[in-house]
Amino acid sequence: MAAPSAFPRRLVHLDLKGAPPRVSYLAEIFPLFRALGASGLLVEYEDMFPYDGPLRLLQATYAYSPSEIQEILLLAQRHELEVIPLVQTFGHMEFVLKHKEFSHLREVDAFPNALNPHQEESLVLVGTMIDQVMALHRGVRWFHIGSDEVYYLGEGEASKRWLQQGQNDVAKLCLMQVAAVARRVLAAHPTVKPIVWDDMLRGIGEQKSGIAQLVEPMIWDYMADLDVEGKVALMDKYRRCGFTKLWAASAFKGATGVNQSLTPIGHHLRNHVQWLKVADRGPVGMLQGIALTGWQRYDHFAVLCELLPVGIPSLAVCLQTLQHGGYSEKVKDVAGKLLGTSNLEVDVFMRDDSGTFPGSDVLALVTQISFHLRCSVEELLERNRYVTGWFSPFHRKRKLIHPVMIQHFQPEALSLLAQWEAVRQELQVALERILYPDAVEEWMEENVHPLIQKLQDLLRDLDRAMEATHT
């Protein structure tokens, strides 16, 4: 096993660009985070921050108010969770560049994902965003400036012209922009160290670029079979490039499928075990800590993946594994006890006892829906011989039904609809306690309503067929 102190800081990532929790729910789960072994939070605000002035249009409908941000920070402080804000400043800028007022700052006119690094206004924009966030986060020691997955960088017209000059290339262009943003942070907030996702830095040469004195890279890899030796070699390369401090980033949820609804704990557990091996074999003293990411969307326009309460058992296992320097039955027992369950499943999805932790009712209901709702509807519509044989789409369209056959599937359809309507209503209430109305609506429309609608449509068509039969 690795030393329990392999990662001095363990940050729980709150991805607020999808299904952001109400502050009241954060008040319930912050004590659990701390008890499980977290020492901080990496808060990716995206459109949930209360931007003001010309940036006010960036706010989501239910964006936190300044007083709610202060409440979140006080809650974090009360439970000894250090907060590191994260603001995307280069890639993943959809929440900004989708607005027509800022669309002229896109790297490629047609795509709102990446910022144009050649326009002076781009740096003014991200500098203003950073300053507004910092104004509500006095005393933070780190500020994450994002900068991952800057897709299509170099493909804008200004970039194409720039790349034709001298020894310019895309790597140099990326470093230039990251350095400019980092210098902007340091000039305005000299006691704050910028953190940056490392993927756009991996290809840089070992020549001095100046970037090593400006930022601390956060090396991210969410795979269960993470290449340990490759990561150690990457850390060595960053050390040779002049970086003295690095961060790691794992995942406890949101990294196994763009529309995943349940969290495969085993995948994330293996990811953390591999990261412990990296920490054990990498350069001594370089790792500042690890951020356990919990992605809520793959990007601003993607569907929701696992909701935060659904991923908490995975978070519990992963944090405890880090705290104990490896996985063991003791880790499983402690995590289960803190979650309020005696049946913590690691290798398969949790099915029965979801625990008593805040939000466990959501996990139980989402599990029920994921395992049983789709199956029960498909069983009736696609495998019930009376439906497929005597009430096919051909029959439904023409309002045809043999009266004898009605008794063979109508009672089951009515019973299923009543059962799933009750579950839907229960989940609606559970979600509304934790999430804002738009997130509740989105999750239900994606995962519940279409299936219930199929049952309702079947019964509606049956009623019409029965009426036609009796006329």
C-alpha positions in Angstrom: 0.0 0.0 0.0 1.0 3.6 -0.6 1.6 6.0 2.3 -1.7 7.5 3.4 -0.2 10.9 3.0 0.6 10.3 -0.7 -1.9 13.1 -1.6 -1.6 15.8 1.1 -4.8 17.4 -0.2 -7.9 15.6 -1.4 -10.3 17.9 -3.2 -13.9 17.0 -4.1 -14.8 18.5 -7.5 -18.2 20.1 -7.7 -19.1 20.5 -11.4 -21.9 23.0 -11.3 -22.5 23.2 -15.1 -25.2 20.5 -14.7 -27.7 19.7 -11.9 -26.0 22.1 -9.4 -27.1 21.3 -5.8 -29.1 23.7 -3.7 -27.0 25.3 -0.9 -29.2 23.5 1.7 -28.0 20.1 0.2 -24.4 21.2 0.3 -24.9 22.0 4.0 -25.9 18.3 4.4 -23.0 16.7 2.5 -20.0 18.9 3.4 -19.8 17.2 6.8 -19.9 13.8 5.1 -17.1 14.9 2.6 -14.9 15.8 5.6 -15.7 12.6 7.5 -14.8 10.5 4.4 -11.4 12.1 4.1 -11.8 15.2 1.9 -9.7 18.2 2.8 -11.0 20.7 0.2 -13.3 21.5 -2.7 -12.6 22.3 -6.4 -15.6 24.3 -7.3 -16.3 24.7 -11.0 -18.8 27.4 -11.1 -19.5 27.8 -14.9 -22.8 29.6 -15.2 -23.8 29.2 -11.6 -21.6 32.1 -10.5 -23.4 35.5 -10.0 -21.5 37.4 -12.6 -22.4 41.1 -12.6 -22.3 44.0 -15.0 -21.8 43.1 -18.7 -21.2 39.5 -17.6 -24.6 39.2 -15.9 -26.0 37.4 -19.0 -23.7 34.4 -18.2 -25.8 33.5 -15.2 -28.0 30.4 -15.3 -31.6 30.8 -14.3 -30.9 29.5 -10.8 -27.4 30.9 -10.4 -26.2 31.2 -6.8 -26.5 34.7 -5.4 -23.5 36.4 -3.8 -24.9 35.7 -0.3 -25.3 32.0 -1.3 -21.7 31.9 -2.4 -20.7 33.3 1.0 -22.8 30.7 2.7 -21.1 27.9 0.7 -17.7 29.3 1.7 -18.7 29.5 5.3 -20.0 26.0 5.3 -16.8 24.8 3.7 -14.7 26.7 6.3 -16.8 25.2 9.1 -16.0 21.7 7.9 -12.3 22.5 7.2 -12.7 22.2 3.4 -10.3 24.5 1.6 -12.0 26.0 -1.5 -10.3 26.3 -4.9 -12.4 28.1 -7.5 -12.3 26.9 -11.1 -13.1 29.2 -14.1 -12.6 28.0 -17.6 -10.5 30.6 -19.5 -9.6 29.0 -22.8 -11.4 25.8 -23.8 -14.9 24.7 -22.6 -16.0 28.3 -22.9 -19.4 27.4 -24.3 -21.3 29.0 -21.4 -19.8 32.3 -22.5 -19.3 32.1 -26.2 -22.8 30.8 -26.9 -24.1 34.3 -26.3 -24.1 36.6 -29.3 -22.6 39.4 -27.2 -19.4 37.3 -27.0 -19.5 35.2 -30.1 -17.0 37.5 -31.9 -14.4 36.1 -29.4 -14.6 32.5 -30.7 -11.5 30.9 -32.1 -13.6 29.4 -34.9 -16.7 31.4 -35.7 -19.0 28.4 -35.9 -18.0 26.8 -32.6 -18.5 28.3 -29.1 -16.0 26.0 -27.3 -12.6 27.9 -27.5 -11.6 31.5 -27.0 -9.7 33.4 -29.6 -6.2 34.1 -28.1 -5.4 36.8 -30.5 -8.0 39.3 -29.4 -7.1 41.6 -26.6 -10.7 41.6 -25.5 -10.4 37.9 -24.8 -7.9 38.5 -22.0 -10.0 41.4 -20.7 -13.1 39.1 -20.6 -11.4 36.2 -18.6 -9.6 38.7 -16.4 -13.0 40.3 -15.5 -14.5 36.8 -14.8 -11.5 35.9 -12.6 -11.7 39.2 -10.7 -15.4 38.8 -10.0 -14.9 35.3 -8.7 -11.9 36.3 -6.6 -13.9 39.2 -5.1 -16.1 36.6 -3.4 -13.2 34.2 -2.5 -10.8 36.3 -0.4 -7.9 34.4 0.9 -7.8 31.5 -1.5 -4.4 30.1 -2.2 -5.0 28.5 -5.6 -7.2 29.4 -8.6 -7.8 26.9 -11.3 -7.9 28.5 -14.8 -9.1 25.4 -16.6 -7.6 25.4 -20.2 -8.2 21.7 -21.0 -9.4 20.4 -24.4 -9.0 23.5 -26.4 -10.4 21.9 -29.5 -9.9 23.6 -32.9 -7.1 25.8 -31.5 -5.2 27.1 -34.5 -8.1 26.7 -36.9 -9.4 30.3 -36.6 -8.5 32.8 -39.3 -6.3 34.9 -37.0 -4.5 31.8 -35.7 -3.9 30.5 -39.3 -2.2 33.8 -40.1 -0.2 33.7 -36.9 1.0 30.1 -37.5 2.4 31.1 -40.9 4.9 33.4 -39.2 8.4 32.2 -38.2 8.6 29.2 -35.8 5.0 29.5 -34.5 3.0 26.4 -33.8 -0.1 25.4 -31.9 1.8 24.4 -28.8 3.4 27.8 -28.6 0.0 29.5 -29.2 -1.5 27.5 -26.3 1.4 28.3 -23.9 1.2 32.0 -24.9 -2.5 32.2 -23.9 -2.2 30.1 -20.7 0.8 32.2 -19.6 -1.1 35.5 -20.4 -4.0 34.4 -18.2 -1.7 33.2 -15.4 0.2 36.5 -15.4 -3.1 38.3 -15.3 -4.1 36.3 -12.2 -0.7 36.8 -10.5 -0.6 40.6 -11.3 -4.0 41.2 -9.7 -3.8 38.5 -7.0 -0.1 37.9 -6.2 -0.7 35.5 -3.3 -2.7 33.1 -5.5 -1.1 30.3 -7.6 -2.9 29.4 -10.9 -3.6 25.7 -11.5 -4.2 24.5 -15.1 -5.4 21.2 -16.6 -2.3 19.5 -18.1 -3.6 17.9 -21.3 -2.6 20.9 -23.5 0.9 20.9 -21.9 1.8 17.3 -22.5 3.3 17.8 -25.8 5.6 20.8 -24.8 9.3 20.4 -25.2 11.7 20.6 -22.3 13.0 24.0 -23.5 12.4 26.9 -21.1 9.0 28.5 -21.9 8.4 30.4 -18.7 5.2 28.6 -18.0 6.7 26.5 -15.2 7.1 29.6 -13.0 3.5 30.6 -13.6 1.2 27.6 -13.1 0.9 24.2 -11.4 -0.3 21.6 -13.8 -3.1 19.2 -12.8 -2.5 15.8 -14.5 -5.8 14.2 -15.2 -6.6 10.6 -16.1 -9.9 8.9 -15.2 -9.3 5.4 -16.7 -9.5 2.3 -14.6 -6.3 1.0 -16.3 -4.4 4.2 -15.9 -0.8 3.8 -17.2 1.2 4.2 -14.0 4.7 4.2 -15.7 3.4 6.6 -18.3 2.2 9.0 -15.6 5.5 8.8 -13.6 7.4 9.5 -16.8 5.1 12.5 -17.5 5.8 13.8 -13.9 9.5 13.5 -14.6 9.1 15.4 -17.8 7.3 18.2 -16.1 10.0 18.3 -13.4 12.7 18.6 -16.2 10.6 21.4 -17.7 11.0 23.4 -14.5 7.7 22.6 -12.7 8.2 22.1 -9.0 4.6 21.3 -8.0 1.9 19.2 -9.6 -1.6 18.0 -8.9 -3.4 14.8 -9.9 -7.0 14.5 -11.0 -9.0 11.3 -10.7 -12.8 10.8 -11.1 -15.4 9.4 -8.7 -18.2 9.8 -11.2 -19.1 11.3 -14.6 -16.3 9.7 -16.6 -17.7 6.4 -17.9 -20.5 7.5 -20.2 -22.0 10.7 -21.4 -25.5 9.7 -20.4 -24.6 7.4 -17.5 -27.2 7.3 -14.8 -25.6 4.9 -12.2 -21.9 5.1 -11.1 -19.8 1.9 -11.6 -17.8 2.1 -8.3 -15.3 -0.6 -9.4 -14.1 1.5 -12.3 -13.4 4.5 -10.1 -11.9 2.5 -7.3 -9.3 1.0 -9.7 -8.6 4.5 -11.0 -7.7 5.6 -7.5 -5.6 2.5 -6.8 -3.6 3.3 -9.9 -3.1 6.9 -8.8 -1.8 5.8 -5.5 0.8 3.8 -7.4 1.8 6.9 -9.4 2.2 8.9 -6.1 4.3 6.1 -4.7 6.7 5.9 -7.7 6.7 9.6 -8.9 9.2 12.3 -7.9 9.1 12.9 -4.2 7.4 16.0 -2.9 6.0 17.2 -6.2 2.3 16.3 -5.7 0.3 19.0 -4.0 -2.8 16.8 -3.9 -5.5 15.2 -5.9 -8.9 16.4 -7.2 -11.6 13.7 -7.3 -13.6 15.0 -10.3 -17.3 14.4 -10.4 -18.4 15.5 -13.9 -22.0 16.4 -14.3 -21.9 17.0 -18.0 -19.2 16.3 -20.6 -19.6 19.9 -21.8 -22.1 22.7 -21.5 -24.4 21.3 -24.2 -24.2 17.6 -23.2 -26.9 15.6 -21.3 -26.6 15.0 -17.6 -24.6 12.1 -16.4 -24.8 10.7 -12.8 -26.4 13.0 -10.3 -24.2 13.9 -7.3 -26.2 11.8 -4.8 -25.9 8.8 -7.1 -22.1 9.2 -7.1 -21.6 9.6 -3.3 -21.0 5.9 -2.5 -18.2 5.9 -5.2 -16.8 9.1 -3.7 -16.8 7.4 -0.2 -14.9 4.4 -1.4 -12.4 6.5 -3.4 -11.7 9.0 -0.6 -11.3 6.2 2.0 -9.0 4.3 -0.4 -6.8 7.5 -0.7 -6.9 8.1 3.1 -5.8 4.5 3.9 -3.2 4.3 1.1 -5.1 1.4 -0.7 -8.3 -0.6 -0.8 -9.2 -3.2 1.8 -12.2 -4.6 3.6 -11.6 -2.0 6.3 -12.0 0.7 3.7 -15.2 -0.9 2.6 -16.5 -1.2 6.1 -15.7 2.4 7.1 -17.2 3.8 3.9 -20.3 1.7 4.4 -20.7 2.8 8.0 -20.4 6.5 7.1 -22.9 6.0 4.3 -25.3 4.2 6.6 -25.3 0.9 4.6 -24.2 -2.6 5.5 -24.3 -3.7 1.9 -21.9 -1.4 0.0 -21.4 -2.9 -3.4 -18.1 -2.2 -5.1 -18.0 -4.6 -8.0 -21.6 -4.2 -9.2 -24.2 -1.4 -9.0 -25.8 -1.0 -5.6 -29.3 -2.5 -5.7 -30.9 -2.9 -2.3 -29.6 -1.0 0.7 -28.6 2.5 -0.6 -27.8 3.8 2.9 -28.9 6.7 4.9 -26.6 9.5 3.7 -28.1 12.7 2.4 -29.6 12.0 -1.0 -29.7 8.2 -0.5 -33.4 8.3 -1.4 -32.4 9.7 -4.8 -29.9 6.9 -5.4 -32.5 4.3 -4.4 -35.1 5.7 -6.8 -32.7 6.3 -9.7 -31.5 2.7 -9.2 -35.0 1.4 -9.3 -35.8 3.3 -12.5 -32.5 2.3 -14.2 -32.9 -1.4 -13.5 -36.7 -1.8 -13.7 -38.6 0.9 -15.5 -37.1 0.5 -18.9 -37.1 -3.3 -18.6 -40.7 -3.5 -17.5 -41.9 -1.3 -20.3 -39.9 -3.1 -22.9 -41.1 -6.5 -21.5 -44.7 -5.4 -22.0 -44.4 -3.6 -25.4 -41.9 -5.9 -27.1 -42.1 -9.3 -25.5 -45.8 -9.7 -24.4 -47.2 -11.9 -27.1 -50.7 -10.4 -26.8 -49.3 -6.9 -27.4 -46.9 -7.9 -30.2 -49.4 -10.3 -31.8 -52.8 -8.5 -31.4 -52.0 -4.9 -30.8 -49.0 -4.1 -32.9 -48.2 -0.7 -34.4 -50.3 -1.7 -37.4 -53.3 -2.5 -35.2 -52.8 0.6 -33.1 -52.8 2.9 -36.1 -56.0 1.4 -37.4 -57.7 1.1 -34.0 -58.0 -2.7 -34.3 -58.2 -5.0 -31.3 -59.7 -8.5 -30.7 -61.9 -7.9 -27.6 -60.8 -11.2 -26.1 -57.2 -10.1 -26.1 -57.8 -6.9 -24.0 -57.9 -8.8 -20.7 -54.4 -10.3 -21.4 -52.5 -7.0 -21.2 -54.7 -4.1 -20.2 -54.6 -4.9 -16.4 -50.8 -5.3 -16.5 -50.4 -2.0 -18.4 -52.6 -0.2 -15.9 -50.8 -1.7 -13.0 -47.4 -0.7 -14.5 -48.4 2.8 -15.2 -49.8 3.2 -11.6 -46.6 1.8 -10.2 -44.2 4.0 -12.2 -46.4 7.1 -11.7 -45.9 6.6 -7.9 -42.2 6.2 -8.3 -42.0 9.3 -10.6 -43.9 11.4 -8.1 -41.6 10.2 -5.2 -38.5 10.9 -7.2 -39.8 14.3 -8.2 -40.1 15.3 -4.6 -36.7 13.8 -3.7 -35.0 15.7 -6.5 -36.7 19.0 -5.8 -35.3 18.9 -2.3 -31.8 18.7 -3.7 -31.8 20.3 -7.1 -33.3 23.4 -8.9 -36.4 23.0 -11.1 -34.6 23.1 -14.4 -32.3 20.2 -13.5 -35.2 18.1 -12.1 -37.2 18.7 -15.4 -34.2 17.8 -17.5 -33.4 14.5 -15.7 -37.0 13.4 -15.6 -37.5 14.3 -19.3 -34.4 12.3 -20.3 -34.8 9.3 -18.1 -38.4 8.8 -16.9 -41.1 10.6 -18.9 -40.4 8.9 -22.3 -40.9 5.5 -20.8 -44.1 6.4 -18.9 -45.3 8.1 -22.0 -45.0 4.8 -23.9 -47.3 3.2 -21.4 -49.8 6.1 -21.6 -49.7 5.9 -25.4 -50.4 2.2 -25.3 -53.4 2.6 -23.0 -54.7 5.6 -25.0 -54.5 3.6 -28.2 -56.2 0.7 -26.6 -59.1 2.9 -25.4 -59.5 4.3 -28.9 -59.5 0.8 -30.4 -62.0 -0.4 -27.8 -64.3 2.5 -28.7 -64.0 1.7 -32.4 -64.8 -2.0 -31.7 -68.0 -1.1 -29.9 -69.3 1.3 -32.6 
